[in-house]
Amino acid sequence: MEEYLDILTPSGTLTGKTALKSSVHSNGYYHNTAHLWLYTPNREILLAQRSATKVICPLLWDVSVAGHVDAGETITEAVIREAQEEIGLILSTDQLKKIGVFSSFQTYEKGLIDNEFHHTFIAPLNQPLNTLIPEPNEVEGLKLVTLINFEELLNASGTNSHFVPSNFAYYKLVLESITDTIKNH
């Protein structure tokens, strides 16, 4: 069943209106998403490969977990729900560290206008990769990459078809936040 999303102003304020996700994307309404980047004590980041059935950037590697914030749902509720739905990971709010809100205003083929505010969190991944359960409609595969490998892949993203190329600056900020968090623990 298609979900309803809260519609925001161009500056990210709730308007009090909602619309079906398909309408949000066809009309270019501004809306919230929740992003979660998971990292390990071994200085690795969990990457998720976008499902082959995704309309936007199928099979590219991206954020560990991401999804739309449903109408009336808090950002934190959304990130916890998405972690469970997409990879079977149970998290609590005290494990989450919010690193910022990043605007991503993109237009794609087939008339999809994606004006999103990525509410971005990081959290430790405290269980083995093989215990995670990818949801096939969302996630094609999962892998851990070292911080150094993440940076190398990112620096070659213009030619390696690995990451979503338009998100370079966003990925760089995420890498810096995870690196700083690991250093300070």
C-alpha positions in Angstrom: 0.0 0.0 0.0 1.4 3.4 -1.0 2.2 5.6 1.9 1.3 9.2 2.6 4.1 11.8 3.2 4.1 15.1 4.9 4.6 18.0 2.5 7.2 20.6 3.4 8.0 24.1 2.4 11.2 24.7 0.3 12.9 25.5 3.6 11.8 22.2 5.2 8.9 23.4 7.4 5.8 21.2 7.7 2.8 22.7 5.7 0.2 20.6 7.5 -0.6 18.9 4.2 0.0 15.3 3.1 0.0 13.5 -0.3 0.6 10.0 -1.6 4.3 9.3 -2.3 3.7 9.0 -6.0 2.0 12.5 -6.0 4.9 13.9 -4.0 7.4 12.7 -6.6 5.3 13.7 -9.7 4.6 17.2 -8.3 8.1 17.8 -6.8 6.7 18.4 -3.3 9.4 18.8 -0.6 9.5 15.9 1.9 11.6 14.2 4.6 13.7 11.1 4.4 15.6 9.3 7.1 19.1 8.1 6.4 21.1 5.8 8.6 24.8 5.1 8.1 26.1 2.1 10.1 29.8 1.7 11.1 31.8 -1.0 13.0 34.5 -0.8 15.6 36.8 -2.1 12.9 36.5 1.2 11.1 34.1 -0.1 8.4 31.0 1.4 6.9 28.0 -0.7 5.9 26.9 0.0 2.3 23.7 -1.2 0.8 23.3 -1.9 -2.9 20.1 -0.5 -4.2 17.7 -3.1 -5.6 17.7 -3.7 -9.3 13.9 -2.8 -9.3 14.5 0.7 -7.9 13.5 3.5 -10.3 16.3 5.8 -9.1 19.9 4.6 -9.4 19.3 0.8 -9.4 22.3 -1.4 -8.3 24.4 1.5 -7.1 25.9 1.4 -3.6 24.5 3.9 -1.1 23.5 4.6 2.5 23.2 1.6 4.8 19.4 2.3 5.3 17.1 5.0 3.9 13.5 5.7 3.5 10.7 8.2 3.4 9.2 9.6 6.6 5.6 8.7 6.7 2.9 11.4 7.4 2.7 12.0 11.1 5.8 9.9 11.9 8.8 11.4 13.7 12.2 11.3 12.0 13.5 9.0 14.7 10.6 6.6 14.4 11.2 6.5 10.6 14.9 5.7 10.9 14.2 2.9 13.4 11.4 1.5 11.3 13.5 1.6 8.1 16.4 -0.2 9.7 14.1 -3.0 10.7 12.2 -3.2 7.4 15.3 -2.9 5.1 17.9 -5.0 6.9 16.2 -6.6 9.9 18.2 -4.5 12.4 16.6 -3.5 15.7 17.8 -0.2 17.0 16.9 2.1 19.9 17.0 5.9 19.9 20.0 6.0 22.2 22.2 4.3 19.6 21.5 7.0 17.0 23.6 10.1 16.5 22.1 12.8 14.2 24.8 14.4 12.0 22.6 16.8 10.1 19.9 17.5 7.5 21.0 17.6 3.9 18.9 18.9 1.1 18.8 16.8 -2.1 16.8 18.3 -4.9 17.0 16.1 -8.0 15.0 15.4 -11.2 15.1 12.0 -12.8 13.8 10.3 -15.9 10.1 9.4 -16.1 9.1 12.7 -14.5 10.3 11.9 -11.0 11.1 15.1 -9.1 12.7 14.2 -5.8 13.0 17.2 -3.4 14.2 15.6 -0.2 15.6 16.6 3.2 17.8 13.8 4.3 17.7 13.6 8.1 21.0 11.7 8.5 22.1 9.6 11.5 25.0 7.4 12.2 25.1 4.4 14.6 27.3 1.5 15.5 26.7 -1.9 13.9 27.2 -4.3 16.7 26.3 -7.5 15.0 27.8 -9.6 12.2 27.0 -8.7 8.6 25.6 -12.2 8.0 22.8 -11.7 10.6 21.3 -8.8 8.6 18.3 -9.6 6.4 18.1 -7.5 3.3 14.6 -6.7 2.0 14.8 -7.7 -1.7 12.6 -4.9 -3.0 14.9 -2.4 -1.4 18.4 -3.9 -1.0 20.2 -6.1 -3.5 23.2 -6.7 -1.3 25.2 -5.5 1.7 28.9 -5.1 2.3 31.3 -3.6 4.7 34.1 -1.3 3.4 36.9 0.2 5.4 37.0 4.0 5.9 40.0 4.2 3.5 38.2 2.0 0.9 35.1 4.2 1.2 37.2 7.3 0.4 38.9 5.6 -2.5 35.6 4.5 -4.0 34.2 8.0 -3.4 37.1 9.7 -5.1 36.6 7.5 -8.2 32.8 7.8 -8.2 32.8 9.7 -11.4 34.1 6.7 -13.3 33.5 3.5 -11.2 29.6 3.4 -11.2 29.8 2.6 -7.5 28.1 5.5 -5.7 25.3 7.9 -6.8 27.6 10.6 -8.4 25.5 13.6 -7.5 25.8 12.8 -3.7 29.6 13.3 -3.6 29.6 16.2 -1.0 27.0 14.4 1.1 29.1 11.2 1.2 32.2 13.2 2.1 30.4 14.7 5.1 29.2 11.3 6.3 32.7 9.9 6.0 34.1 12.8 8.1 31.4 12.4 10.8 31.9 8.6 11.1 35.7 9.0 11.2 35.4 11.7 13.9 33.0 9.6 15.9 35.2 6.5 15.8 38.3 8.6 16.8 36.5 10.0 19.8 35.5 6.6 21.2 
